[in-house]
Amino acid sequence: MGLALTLAGRSLRAHPGRTLFSILGVAVGIATGVAVFTLDHVTVLSRTQRLEPSSGADLEVRASTMLVDPRGDLLALEGVAGVAAFFQNDVSVRPARAAGAESGQAEATSARLVALEEGSGPSLGLYHVERGTDLAGPGRGILLGRALAEELGLAPGDELELAPPARAAKADCVEGELRARAAGEAAPRAQRFRVEGILAPEGVGRMSKGRVVLIGYQAGRSLYADVFVESQFWLKRDGRVDLEVLEARLAKGFTFERNQARAVGQMADERAFRNGVRVAGLFALLLGLFVIFHTLSMSLVERVREVGALISLSASRTQIARVFLAEALVIALAAGALGLAGGLGLARFLLGLGVSTLGMQYDPIPLLEVPWTAVGWLTGLGVGIALLGSVYPILRLRGTDVVATLRGDEPGKRHVRRSFHVFSTFLLVAVVPAAFFRVVPIVGAAERTLVVTLLGGLVVLALLIGVPLLVPGAVARASSALAARARRFSPLVARLAARNLGESPGRIGASIAAVALVTAAFVGLKGMTASLAAETEVWGGVALADRLLVERLPDAELDELAPLLHAQAGVLGVENGEARVFPSFLLLGQRPEELSGHGPLAARPELVRELATGQGMLVSQRLARQRNLAVGDQVFVNTSGHGVQAFHVAAICDDYGYFFHPDERAYGIIDAALLHRYFCIDVARTNSIAIKLAPGAEAEPVLAALRARFPQAGVKVYGGRELVDLMLRDLTVDFVVFDIILGLTALLAALGVLNGQLLAAIERQKELGVLQALGATRAQLSGVVLLESAVIGVLGGVLGSLVGLGLTPVLVSALRALSGLALPLRTGGIGVPLSCAGAVLLTVAAGLYPVWRSNRMDAVRAVRSG
Amino acid sequence: MSAIARVQGLVKAYGAPESRVEVLAGVELELAAGSFTCVMGPSGSGKSTLLHLISGLDEPSAGTIELAGQDLSRLSLRERTLLRRRTVGYVFQFFNLLPNLTVEENVALPLAIAGEADGAGAVGGLLERFGLSARRAAFPHQLSGGEMQRTSIARALAGRQPLVLCDEPTGNLAQQAGLEVMKTLREVCDRDGRTVLLVTHNPRDATFADEVRFLLDGRVADTVLAGAGRTIDDVHAALARLSI
């Protein structure tokens, strides 16, 4: 191994530029993948930690009253992985071992009780027992939350007494009035339980901050025999079915609440965003590996002569293979270490700026946790593929014509490069994506649209990488012809650049492919963001046009406020921003007469009646898409005292109901009177309203009237246009993470071009020396390299722009299907020529280092070399 | 004297059957151990090809090559490599020194390839002998042409192989440097007892050999210049007779 290490070490040190840029290429690719995954992991974790603890289930489900066998119906639903019946209530806990338990000296404490269908908890991942054992079937066993166990000093084997609380903890809303539930006359009867185990602080164990007791369902029914408890189900989702798809199926017969902690990042638009970031990470990794393969393919030919000399000196092929392997190991391991450290550093930096995979946050996000397993695999993937790419040339050494290489001929040069391109294309297009998605799986179900889009992307990738293989002559001719057009500025530079480009189809093709890939990605991304912006514009044109959102009103009476505002010219309606509940989606209560002045209710007065007397509901476009609702469908809502109520969809529109707080576009609207009746929400007073104006109506007189009515209040007013602009700005900021990733891929493409140009300069150093000897100036020689770079940039930029423009409809259509947004198709606009110009600037900048190197070249040495 | 290498009916052809070109068309040659043989011939006559075949770097189209008593055609690639490692040292026209290694490391390379760790003394001796001690830490690009070729010869001797194949070793050197290299090669034969096979088209180089053979039309001509006291004019005359 000593010889291999010596030769490898010398080779690496003799070409510091090549070594550094090869390491950087792989490192930046790995770093991007690591950063993306860490960013996503921490994004979800930080959002989850901010939420109230709840069980480990995905949904909490209540059956509509019509269902005979709700459990069976739930299990029959596609996308349900498991169901557990449960109920929860407050409970009084008293340690039974306390000496004074019977004399009444021991103090009871209250806690949260969960009675759960026996045997279902661990299988659904609802909790984890950290000490002791799980509940063994129906009986008097109990599991304690860690905090409660510590507080009461209880351990597995101890006994305690549970009793329902002396008074009912809840009140019901009946006909718009809160009524306390009737408490039992007799003192609650305590029952004795034995502590079987202590719950870890996760799932059920996190509920009520660990002050929780878990018993069997039957034992719970026995304990609460005299008290009304409502049975519910915890439902675990099959990971292959998306959350909103399951919700849409459930909505036909159940009401439900999402476990927000488990729903973070799982909604359609969030999934689309997160998957987009992941794909961008994969793209960067691919490009990084492409750079090193490109470099290897170039240096392979450079080193064939060295290999020939070693063979003639009787070095075995194993010994030669060790040299390559040692060199590749150094590059790959250094790149892996640098990539891992750089990726984590990048993730920390981006999180510090508030960049996340669910959009931009206003506050810095701490790097809560590093997902070591996944980032380890990602780093290993990059290192492994880089090594594979290095091993392949060794295998190809079997075919090396030693005699020819010793003679200085390189008859197999093209063949070796070509087969290496085929091999690297296979690795990049098939092996790396498959391995990447194994380590970083797609978020949500592998929907057909997503799979088709990914496959389409891979085909484009294969085509672009395969361009040097498929049409090397065409690439060479096109670039050569383009360079020749610079004749009028400098005939020598143009002629030399044209000849070099024409003679190196593999190198030029690979560089053009790298630049084209990045340009295409930029153009595609700009198209996607333009489509998203257009969707916001279209939606804003309906939901926010001529709408004023007013906040911080001092408890205004709507009965007083609405007439005051209607007295102003052009006011069509006043909506209440405070009358809202969240049974399983945002449900607003509005006075139908306030909606009847514009939109569908103005055109169809019968809708007003449906809302007022027929349990009708207006459903926003987004909610309708999420739940697959059509006009006439039923929507079940779990109320606070009237059980599950069925509403029917009267109309689907975005004309009413949007408020900036909460910024939610998926909602339903019912008559405010019904909201009051079923949920006891105060619908008469409010702190925020929306005022709908007639088109062209002046806002200022309306606002003046408001200020006159509330002179002391710091009323805050948002105009509709202002909000749309704010959303568009947020959209741009949210997508900054893509800009950063694509910026890194642009850096990688530049490295690829730089490496290609650098190796070409080294390969041609004898020629450059001769040219210098013949009187060519450094400016002329630099001009050749820069002209080549510019040609690569122009061709890569144009090709990439065309591919990007062609991809935009596919990407938008995929995003439409994935996010559930009604996206209009737009292209990147000014972003397209800017991306193209950026490609040229990038490649010219990448040519500067090779220019510097070739200027430092010793002409005498170059001429002397054999 | 026993033969270190024996070539019989050696044929090397290139190309498809319809456009087949026979570079060597039945070469017969025997190299006695400790001899210095020169093979001359015009450009493209197959001189280098002959060396590649004898060293086992290339495979013949027909005929047999016996190297150190072993028929190369019966050996696997690995066995050929190991035999070459034990038997053949190489000197090239373009030196083929590894550019990233110093003079000393280049000379020691055959030992490193053979896995011999204790060759430092031998290498030092070779550097001393070839006047390279002061340049031991220099890289090839820092050497003159003569120094590069002396390094190359030292490398060919470092492995103590009995046969040294020299492919136009002075072809890339100035007159004086070439002369020194030839003297060195003669010394390699006389002092070290190595067998030297030199291919060249330089008549002056041929005067250093014990025996000069001519490669013509793919065969070794019957004309042989042998014996001491041969002058450059004798070589020129022989070349003229053979119309080379």
Interface residues (C-beta under 8 A of the other chain):
Chain A: G2 L3 T6 L7 R10 S11 R13 A14 R305 E306 G308 A309 L310 I311 S312 L313 S314 A315 S316 R317 Q319 V402 V403 L406 R407 G408 R861 R864 S865 G866
Chain B: S48 T49 H52 S55 L57 D58 L77 R78 T81 L82 R84 R85 V88 Y90 F92 F94 F95 N96 L97 L98 P99 N100 L101 E105 L109 P110 A112 I113 A114 A117 H141 R155 G159 N172
